[in-house]
Amino acid sequence: MALYLIGDVQGCNAALGRLLERIDFSPSRDTACFVGDLVNRGPDSLGVLQRLIVMGDAARCILGNHDLHLLAVAHGIRAPHSGDTLEPILNSPYRQTLLDWLRAQPLARMESLFGKDLLLVHAGVLPAWTAEKTLALAGEVEAVLRGEGVHSYLQTMYGNVPASWSDGLQGADRLRVVVNALTRLRYCSAEGVMEFASKETQVPAGYLPWFDVPGRASADTAIAFGHWAALGWTARNNVWCLDTGCVWGRSLSALRIDGVDASGAFTTSRFAVDCSAGC
């Protein structure tokens, strides 16, 4: 049995099929963890969701900002963007089944293997959050997404404020900070103030990549994330960025967790398929 971590698919179903063939993936034997942005911008978001649903327990997914965008569009909260490729899902006779499956997925998850924990998020973790707190806060949002009040919640989900976490936050503000950190975060200040304007690797003044903040509470936990195509493949300090820009004509990547070395760090193998000719 092998466990693979797979970066942002974004509707690139053909590339995902090639990657699964490349790693000789077997749903009866192996597990694939997808770090969010399953859909949108690529040519076959419907095919991706159908594939993942058929994979059953062998596919462990988390939600990214594009997945939440699909839910917001489906509920009439947001208009489709010009580059969206969500219409086949929204027009599918199985639309509700697909959307219900999507909103049942978590915003963060922990995998434990070889006696060591691995936290999966789509974007980032705020400096003050331990892995355990990250999972607990994600659970608060997940409960709302899965409940009868999902439409009302989606109406309040978007916005850039509050820009930082406080334990005293309540209601929509509390959930908005959690969602923004887990699905949109790239840069924040040492105090945990989030910055959302920058997507490239030029660090904005006064901010750091979230994983470089000194003393962050999650530093002892291995973390895999996506969301940052401009950053691309990154593996350092117990952290992996898996978004290698498949939808932008680069590649789709998978990371296999092979074991643990003498220092207690995961040992891994990376696999990728080229998407320069399309995904």
N, C-alpha and C positions, 0 to 999 in steps of 0.2 A: 504494500500500500504506500502511495506517495501523496504528499500534500503540496499543491501548487498554488501560488499567489499570482493572480492575473490582473494586469492593469486595465485602464479605462477602455472599454470596448466601443462605446458610443455608436451602437448600431452597425458595427462592422462585422456582420455575421460570417461572411466568407472568410475573412482573416481569422476570426475565432475558430472556425472549422479547420483552417490550415494549422493553426497553433496547436489545437488539440490532437491533430494527426502527428504533428512534429514531436510532441511529447508522448505519443502513444497512450493517450489518456483512455482509461476504462472506467465508466461510472460504477461498475461492480467492484472495482479494486481501489480506485483513486478518489481524491477529493480536490476540488478546485474552489478557491476563495477569490471572489471578485470584489475589487475595492471601489465599487460605485461607478456612476455614469455608465450604466449599462446601455442606455439609449441616447439617441438624438445626434444629428449632424451626419452620421453615417447612413448608408443606403438601405439598411434592412434592420431597423429597430424591432419590428414585429418578429422577424426571424430569430433575433437574439433572445427575446423573451420566451418565445416558443421553445427554443433549444434549452434554455435554462430550466424551464418548468419540466420538460421531459427528463432532464438529468436528475431531478428529484433531490434527495439528500446529498448527492455527490457535488451539487453546486451550492455553495454558501455565499450569499451575496449581502452587500450592504448598499445603502442608498447614497447617491451623489446628488449634486445640485441639479443636474439634468433630469434625473429620475423624479425629483420633487417638482421640477418644472412641468413634466408631463402630467403629474397629478393636478397641479394648479390649472393647467390648460384644460384638462378633462372636466374640471369643476367650474369652468368659466371664470376663474379668478384672474387668469392672465391670458392675453392674446398670444397666439403663436408668433415666434420671431421669424424673421425672413429666412434664416438658415435652418429652421426646424425641419425634421423629417419624421414627424410623429403621426401624420395622417393615417397610414395603414393601421396603426394601433387604434386610433380613435374611431376609425370606420370599420373595424373588424367586428364580425358577429359575436366574437368572444371578448369584446372590449371589457366588459365588467369583470370577467374572470381574470383577465390580464392585469387590470388596475388593482383588483383586490389582492392578487398575488404580490404585486409591487409594494403596496402599502403595508403588507405584512412583513416586509424585510426590515432588518434592524439598521440603525444608523452607526453602530459600532459593534464589534464582536471580539471576543477573546478566543484564541485557539491555544490549547496547551499540548505540547508535544515534546518528547525527549526530556520531560521534567522541567520545561521552561515555558513561560507565557509569551504569546505574540498577540499584540493588539492591532486590529484592523480598523482604520477610519478612512474616509474618502479624502479629507483635506488636511486637518491638523488637530492638535490638542493644545489647549491654552496652558500657559506655564504653571498655573496654580493647581491644575487638575492632575491627580494621580490616575493611573489606569482604572482603578476601581471606581473613582468618582466619574470618570468619563463614561463608563458603562452605565452607571446609575442615572446620570443626566440624560444620556441617549435614551434610556428606558422611559423617561418622562415624556419625551416627544413621541416615541414609538406608541405609547399607550393612546395618545391623542390621535395619531394617524390611523390607528386601527379601530377607533371608536366611532360612535354615531356623530360626534361633533367635528369630524374631519373637515367638512366644508367651512365651518366657522373658523377653525384653526388656520386653514390655508389663506383666509382673508387677512390674517394678521401676521403671517409668516415672514413677509419680505420687509426689508429695511436694514439700514446700517447702524442703527442705535437701539439699545446701548452698545457701545463699542468695546466694552470690557465686562468681565464677569464680576459679580458680587453675590455672596451667599444670600443676601437679602432680597435679591430680585424675585419677583413673583409674576404670575400670569403670562401674558403674551411677551413681555420684555424678557423674562427668564428663558422661555422656550426659543425666542429669536436668537439670543446669544448662543445657545447650545447649537442650534442649526447652523448659524453662521460659522462657528468654529469648526464643526465637524464636516461641513460641506463646502465652505468657501475660503477658509483661512490659508494664507500663504505667509504673510508678514505680520508681526506684532512687535510692540515695544517690550522692553524688559519687564514692564509692569503689566503686560498682557493686554494692552490696547490694540485692537485689530485695525489693520489697514487693508482696504479692499481695492484700491485703484490700480495697484501694481500687479502685473501678471508675469513680467519678464524676470530675468535674473539680476538686473541692476537694482541693488538694495536701496530702498528709499531712506532718506536721512531720518535717523531716529528710530529705525526699525531693524529687525533681524528676521531671517527665516525662523518660523516658529520652533523648529527643532534645534536651533542654535542658541536659544535663550539660555543664559547661564543659570544653573540651579533649577531648571524646570522639574516639576514633581514627578513626571513620568519618565525621567531619564534612565531609570533602572529597568524599564520594560522595553523589549523590542517592539518596534512599531513599523507597520507597512501602510503606505498611503498612495494615492494617485493625485488627480486633479491638476497637476502642475506640469503640463506638457513642455513648457519652455525650459523648465529645470531638467526634465528628462530623467534618464536612468541615473539613480544616485544610491550608493550603498556606503554608509559610513556611520560610525558612532551608534550602532544598534538600530539604525533607521534605514528604510528603503523607500525610495520613490519609484513607483512602477508605471507611471504614465509616460510612455515613450512615443506618444503622438501618432498613433495609428491613423486616426481620422484626418490628420494633417499630412499624410503621405510618408510617414517615417516607419514605425514598426509597432507591433503588438508583442508584449513581453510576458513571460511567465517565469516565476522564481520557484524552484523546488527546494523545500527544506529537507536537507539530507541528514542532519544530526547536530551534535554539539561538540565543540572542540575543547581542549584542555582548559581554556580560559572561561568556559561557560557560554561562549557565543555560538549562535547558530552557524552551521556550515551550509552552504547553498550552492545551487547550480542555476545558471540563467539560460533561458531559451527565448528565441524571438523569431518572428516571421516578418519579412519585408513587406511594406505596404506602399512602396513608391509607385507601383503600377495601379494603385487603387485598393480599397479595403472592402 
